[in-house]
Amino acid sequence: MTTPVVLTERINRIEPSSTMAAAAEAEKLRQQGVDVVDVTAGEPHFTTPQHVKDAAIAAINGNFSKYTAVGGTLELKDAISKRHGTDFGSAYKREEICASVGGKHALFNVISVLVDHGDEVILPVPYWVSFKDMVRYVGGKCVLLEADEAQGFRITAGSIARLITPKTKLIILNSPSNPSGAVMSPSDMTEVIRLAHERGIWVISDECYVYLNYTGKNFSVGSLTEYRDRFLVVGSLSKTYAMTGWRLGYTLGPAAVISAVQKLQSQSTSNPTSIVQKAAIAALNSSQQCVDDMRKEYIQLRDHIVTGLRAIPGVKCTMPEGAFYAYPNVSGFFGKSGIKSSADIANGLLHRAHVATVAGEGFGTTQHVRISYATTMQNLDKALERMRKYFEEL
Ligand SMILES: Cc1ncc(COP(=O)(O)O)c(C=O)c1O
């Protein structure tokens, strides 16, 4: 007889990441020999730039293999500060920066130190899958704000203000957004930051896709120095430099919060990998041409997938202004062939058309599927052709 495993109430509150589950499902089919076109990936199809790899190799050969300071070396903190200051006009000091094991880790840390049991967290929908579960894990309550699809999933300070209660502790912003690709205008973001500051509410601005903004108006809330005691910026090298597996992200914010984040990190992972820190310094301090080149290719891929999706009768697709996801609305097919939700569509696409997408449910909407266009044009064409056929036959 096996002993039942009793887990904590807090771990039972959360679910596995739906994007990772979708990718695993696609992999299972692939193992059975099925030719699956996988557009679930939340990561660049590019390889890490050579100069970044060279810096890591030099770090290994130079035996840079000991523990470092918990929140990263001073050299790394300076590189993060300089890059952010140059690009966005911010001015973060060393004690206002903590490097972590990816942006996800940075977010987990910040949410853990800011959100207490019963606190409310305003979360725009659609949201990146992990926000909800991180908030729930620490005992917080998500208060969902439906972004208006007809207005490109816009979120405004006015719509947030309506959800504020005495229990509101935190607002989470993510621009450019995963999954919708929506980009908040600098003025909308400033208004939200100003509102939060006025009401004594924290803001986390997840800017993991900040360099993949196709509006021509790159913006970080980090530039709003007059409100800086109320917000944190979370950044990541994952998407910017095609370094998802390397795991390097960071938090920028008030020294007291950063100190708490470092305390937590000192009791969990300690420093992000020493070698990766050296690679990150090379990425941040060198020419940013590689970022620009990737950005240009994403724009072409985006235009291609959106044009292709819009050409499929019944599919509606808002133009994403950043990141590398299209978030088409497929509710036009509900009621056909027993389809009730986007989960049914994602399931049909995978098993009948052999195209792996992620259902909108994981992002808090029931009418969409997420398609990552961080792949080749050929793959996108293959996905589009199969999708067109699948939808036609419904
Ligand atoms: C919105 C958003 N934030 C944070 C992350 C975390 O990225 P990483 O942990 O690789 O830095 C992701 C990754 O998919 C993301 O999409």
The ligand as an SDF file (V2000), in Angstrom:
LIG
                    3D

 16 16  0  0  0  0  0  0  0  0999 V2000
    5.4350   38.1480  -19.7780 C   0  0  0  0  0  0  0  0  0  0  0  0
    6.5870   37.3220  -19.3640 C   0  0  0  0  0  0  0  0  0  0  0  0
    7.2310   37.6390  -18.2400 N   0  0  0  0  0  0  0  0  0  0  0  0
    8.2710   36.9300  -17.7970 C   0  0  0  0  0  0  0  0  0  0  0  0
    8.7260   35.8480  -18.4960 C   0  0  0  0  0  0  0  0  0  0  0  0
    9.8840   35.1060  -17.9200 C   0  0  0  0  0  0  0  0  0  0  0  0
   10.9430   34.9610  -18.7670 O   0  0  0  0  0  0  0  0  0  0  0  0
   12.3400   34.4770  -18.2200 P   0  0  0  0  0  0  0  0  0  0  0  0
   12.1330   33.8150  -16.9110 O   0  0  0  0  0  0  0  0  0  0  0  0
   12.8570   33.5380  -19.2480 O   0  0  0  0  0  0  0  0  0  0  0  0
   13.1840   35.7010  -18.0880 O   0  0  0  0  0  0  0  0  0  0  0  0
    8.0810   35.4550  -19.6630 C   0  0  0  0  0  0  0  0  0  0  0  0
    8.5020   34.2480  -20.3900 C   0  0  0  0  0  0  0  0  0  0  0  0
    7.8140   33.6970  -21.1990 O   0  0  0  0  0  0  0  0  0  0  0  0
    6.9970   36.2270  -20.1120 C   0  0  0  0  0  0  0  0  0  0  0  0
    6.3620   35.9170  -21.2420 O   0  0  0  0  0  0  0  0  0  0  0  0
  1  2  1  0
  2  3  1  0
  2 15  2  0
  3  4  2  0
  4  5  1  0
  5  6  1  0
  5 12  2  0
  6  7  1  0
  7  8  1  0
  8  9  2  0
  8 10  1  0
  8 11  1  0
 12 13  1  0
 12 15  1  0
 13 14  2  0
 15 16  1  0
M  END
$$$$
